[in-house]
């Protein structure tokens, strides 16, 4: 097992180093540490408006959210095996030719990803906070405890998403029942005297270090991981799938659009990719549910803020990941042999993105109606459309047709944050003064149009850029 794990770690590094260059990829966690260092100096500002325990809770929940989003890659075992590796001769496919079981490969792959993201995200965050701690008079004991509790929070989100995706792979009905049972158990635990331990044991461990929360954390993570690893559902691409011709009928329905066959192809790619509705649940609805929960905790201490307006800002950012879905399942090198221009395909992706925006827009309407903020809904919708358009434009301008890998390049990610963060923070801060002020965000729409035009024109090659 150690040899297999080490080989997978080397393979992961070589894959990313070939795309971004060794230096470019190695600088990514360094840049995250820099952002954590600068962000730590905002801690006194937050302490002025909310208790320290609440800040710690939000931080741990953010790492649960990060783990859940990372874990969403495993909507189905066969999805990540087939889509991530294809027919390439990688270690993940060694069970086809070597006496290595799929469970052993799956276990090593899971552990490798845990270590990989620990080095990529958690260590840089803690390192940045540790560098800033001498200037903030932070108790040194927290610097020893924080890496452990944040890691447990990350693993809890990762393993829970991995567990639910495995259940979904075997039975969508069982998945629905399991999810409902977890929600009921969580609601019951929150009303009990041990709610903190059972809902988020790593946070309870941070507040009161003791064997109980530690054991609860390890037990929950262990059970979720054991189920996921013992019951993988893996199918390889050599199994032939046959479908009736759905492209022509769908193209006719989309005839009002220019080049409707490309938009129809995007729809079929999403439909026929493994996961189905699970893809939406794990990579979209689940993170949004956690975001709404975080906002409900945070905004208790900022009564003037409108939860719906701030949610619409964050919804616009998360919605931009739909563009990642649309580019994930296409092999763009094949277009080089066809009389098709890059501009045409990128334009079709943007049209597909616009159509899929009806999903988050409908969700925003439901949240507004259910939260009693229907009066703020028009302003929230305007903010959502502006942020969604602008974030998409920045993504297209910086990454072209390859956002799933290009955002891991340190320089690209830096410019992405530099372009996105000021606009988002500005909208959030002005909405605290008056929710209607956030409507000024519609000024981002013409900027988005300009960036989209420039982004399409500057991406005139099919091959993925290298460094």
N, C-alpha and C positions, 0 to 999 in steps of 0.2 A: 504493500500500500504506500509506504513512503516514496518508493521509486516512481510510482504512478503519479502521485501528487506532485512531486518535484518536476516531473516531465510536463505535467499540465500547466504548472506555474511558468515554466520556461516557454511553453507554447503560447500562453496568453501574452507574455511580454513580447515575444517575437512578432505575433500578429499585430499588436498595437504599434510596436516600434517600426514595423515596415510601413504602416499607414502614415504615422505622424513623424517618424524619426525618433531615435532614442531620447534625445534632449527634449524635444517638444512634448513627448508624453510624460517624461520624468518631471517636468516642470508643473504639470497639472496639480498634483497634491501640494506642491510648494505654493502655488497661487492660492489654493484653498486655505492654507495656513495663514497666508497674508490677509485674506479677507476675514478670517476668524480673529486674527490679532486686532485689526481695525474695528471690527464689530464689537469686540469686548469692551471698548471704551464707551459704548452706549449703555453699559450695564447700570451705571449710576442714574441715568435718565429713566430706565425702566423701574429701578428700585424706588424712585420717587412717586410712582403711580400704582405699584402693585407689590405685594409681599414677595420676599425672596423665594419662598416655597412655590409660589405660583409660577415664577420664572423658571425654576427648576423643572416643574411639571411640564411646562410648554416645551422646554428643551428636550426632555425625554420623549415627549409625544412626537416631536419633529423627527427624532431618530427612529421611532416606530414607523412613522410615515415613510421615511427614507427606506427602511427595510422592506416595508410592504410594496413600495414601488419597484425596488430591485427584485423582490420575490415574484412580481407579476410576470417575469419572463417565463415562468413555468406553468402557464395556463394549461398546457398538456405536455407530458414528457416528450411525446413525438413531435410537438410543435418546436421545442427548442432544439431537439436533435436534428430535425429535418431542416428547419429554416435557418438555424445558426450555422450549421456545418455543411449542409447540402451533401454533395457526393465527394467532398474533399477528403483526402486521406489524413484525417486527424485522429488523435488518441481516442476521442469519444466513439469512434467507429471500430476500435480495435477488437471488440467482441465478435466481429464478423469474420476475423481471420486468426485471432489468437485465443488461447484458453483463458479468457478473462470475462467474468460474468457481467451482465448489464448492471446489476445492483452495485457491484464493486466500482464500476466506472461511474455510475450515478452518484455514489457516495463521495468519491474523490472529486468529482466535478462540483458537487455542492460545497464540500469543505474548501476547495480551491477558490470558489467564488466568495465564500465568507472571508477568507484571508485576504483575497484580492481587494474587496471593497472596504475591509477594515484598514488596509494600508492606504487606500485611495481617499477615503472620506473621514473615518473616525480619528485616526492618528493625526492628520493635519489639523482637524478642528481642535483637538485637545492641545496640540503643540502651540497653535496660535493663542489659545486662551492662557496657556501656561506662560508664554512670553509676556503677555499683558498683565498677568496677575501681580507682579511686584508693584505696578503702578496703581493697582486697584485695591490693595490691602486685602487680598483674598486669602482665606485660611489655607495653608499648604496641604492640609489633610484632604481638601476637596480635589486637589490635583492628583492624588493617589486613588481616590474613590471614583472620580468622574469617568476615567477610561473604562472601568469595569461596568458601571451602571449604564453608560451610553452604549457599550458593546452589547450588553444584555437586552437593552431596548431595541437596538437594531436587529439583533437575532430574533427577538420576539416577533417583530413585524415581518421579517424575512421568512421565518419558519411558519408563521400563521398563514401568510399568503401562499407559501409553497404547499402547505397542508390542504388548504381549501382548493387550490388548483388541481391537486392530485385527486381529491374527492370528486371534483367536477369532471375530470377526465374519465372517471369510471361511471359516474351517474349524475347527470344534472339534477335529477329529482332529489337524490341523497344530498347533493350540495346545498340545495335550497333548504332542506330540513336541517342540515348541520348549521348553516348560517343563521337560521331562525333560532335554533337552540342556543347558539353562542350569544346572540343578541339578548335573548331572554335571561340567560345566566348572567350576562354583564349587567343588565338592568337590576336584577335581584341582588347581585354583589354590591352594586353602588349604594343600595339602601341599607346594607348590613354594616355591622361595626368593623368588618375586615375588608371593606370594599377596596381600600387602597392597595392591599396586598394582592387581591385576586384580579383587580382590573389592570394594574400596572406594577407588578412586584419590583422591577428595577428602581422605580421611583421611590417606593417604600424603603428599599434597601439604601438609597441615597440619603433619605431623611433619617432613618433609624437603622444603621448597620447591625444586622443580626442574622442568625442562621435561617429564620423563617422565610423572609422575603427572598433570600438567596436560593433556598431549596425550591420555593414556588416558581421562581424564574427558570431554574434549570429543569424542573419537572415539565413545565409547559413547553419549553423549547425542545426538550428531549422527546416528548410524546409526538409533537408535530413533525419533527425531523424523522423519527422512526417510521411513522406511517408513510411519509413521502418516499423514503428510501426503500422500504420493504415492498411497496406496491406501485412501482413505476409502471407506466403504460407507454411503451415505446414501439413505434412502427417506423420502418425505414422507407426511403423513397422508391425502392425498387418495386413496391406494391403499386400496380397500375390503378388509377382512378379514371372513371369514365363519366362524363356529364353530357346531357343533352345540350344542343346548341342554344345557349341563352343570350349570346352576344347580340345577334341580329334583332331579336324582339326588344331587348333593353335599349339598343341603339335607336330603334324607331321611337320608343317612348321619350327618349332624350333628344329627339330631333330638333327641338327648339334651340339647343346649344350648338356652338361651332365645334366641329370635330367630336361629335358625341360618342364615337366608338372608343375613344381613349377614356372618357369618363365611365362608360359602361364597363370597360376592362378593369378600371380601378374598383368598381363596385363588386365585380365578380371575384377579383383577387381577395378582397376583404371577406366576402361571403364564404369562399372556398378554402381560405386559410383555416388552420385548425384553431379551435377555441370558440368560434361563433360568438354568442352573446357573452361568454366568459371573458373574451378580450375586452369588452366594454366595461364589465364589472370590475376586473382586476386592475386595468391600466387607466381607468377613467372615473367610474363611480366610487370605487373604494377610496382612492386618494381624496376625492372631493368630499366624501362623507367625513373623513378625518380632518380635512381643512375646516369644514363647518363646525365640527366639535371644538377644534382649537380656537376658532373665532368666538364661539360662545363662552369659552373660558376667559379669553383675553379681554373681550369687550365689556365684561362685567366691571372692569376698572376704568373704562373710558365711556361713560354713559352717553356722551354727546355723539359718538360715532354710530353710523348706520351699518349694522352687520351685512345687510343686503348689498350695499354699495361696495364695501370692501370685499365681500364674497365675489361680486361681479368682476372686480379687478383680478383676483386670483383665478377665477374661472376662465378669464380670457387667456391667462398665461398657460394654464393646464390644457386648455382647448387647442393651443398651438401644437401640442404633441400629436394631434390627429394627422398633421402633415407627416410626422414620422411613420404613422401607420401606412400612409399612402405610398411612401417611398420604400418601405421595408420589403415588400413582396415583389418588387420589380428588379429584373436584371437588365440594367440600362446598356450594358455593353452589346446586347443583341440588337439594339436599335441602330447601331453603327452600320449594320448591313442592310438597312431599310432606308427608303427615301423619306425619312422623318427627321425634322429638325429638333434640336434640344428645346428651342423656344416653344414648339408645339406641345411637347410632352409636359413641360413645366406649366404651361397655361392650362392643360387639362387637369393637372394636380391641384391647381388653384381653384378651378371650378368644382372639383370633387370636394375640396375643403369647404368651399362656400355652402355646398348642399348639406354636408355633414354638420355644419354649424347649427342646423335646426335642432339637433339633439341637445347640445348645451343650452341653447336659447329656451327650449321647452323646459329643461330642468330648472333654469333660472325663474321661469314663470311659476313653476310648482313651488319652489322654495319661497318666492315672494308671497304667494297666496297662503302657504302653510305657516309662514312666520309672522303673519299679520302686518307685513310691510308692503302691501299692495300699492300704497300711495307713492312709494319710492321706486316702483317697478320701471316706469318709463326712463327715469334717470339711470337706473342700474342697467337697463338694456342698452342704452346709448354707450355707457362706459364699457360694457362687455364687448360690444361690437368694435369699439375703438381699440381696446387693448388686444383683442384677438387679431385684428387686422395688422396692428403695428408689430406685435410679437412674431406673427407669421412672416411679415416683410423682413424683419431683422434676420430671422432664421434662413429664409431663402437667399438673402443677400450674402450671408456669411458662409452658408453650407451648400447651397445649390440643391442638388438631388440626393445628397448624402448626409442628412442631419444626424442619423443614428450613430455615425462614427466621427464626423468632423467636430462635434461639440466636445469631444474628449481631447482635442488638441488645445494646449494651454493658451496659446495666443488667440485662437478662435473663441474659446470660452470666455476669455477676458474681455474681448470686444463685445461679445454677446451680453455679458453682465453690464458692461459700461453703457451699452445702448439701452438696455431694458430697465435697469434699476432706478435711475433718476426719474424716469417717467412714471413708474409704478409707485415709488415712494411719494412723489409729488401728488399724485391722485389720491393716495391714501391720506396724506396729511391735510390736504385741502378739504377732503370729505369730512374730516373730524370737525373742522370749523363750521362747515355747512354742507350737508350731503349734496345739495344742488350745485355746489362749486365744481364737483367732480365731472359734471357734464362738459366742462371745458376740455375734457379729454378727447372730444371729437376732433380737436385740432390735430390729433395723431393720425387721422385717416388720410389727409392729403400727403403727409410725410410717408405713410405706409405705401401709398400709391407710387410715390417717387422711388422708394427703395425697391419695391417689387419690379418696377420697370428696369431699373439699373441691375437688379439681381438676376433677372432673366437674361439680359443682354450680356452680362459678364460670364455667364456659364454656357459657353458655346462648344464644350467637348463632352463626350459621353463618359469617359473614364473617370473614376474616382480620383480626386487630387491626391498627390503624395507630397511628402516633405523630406 
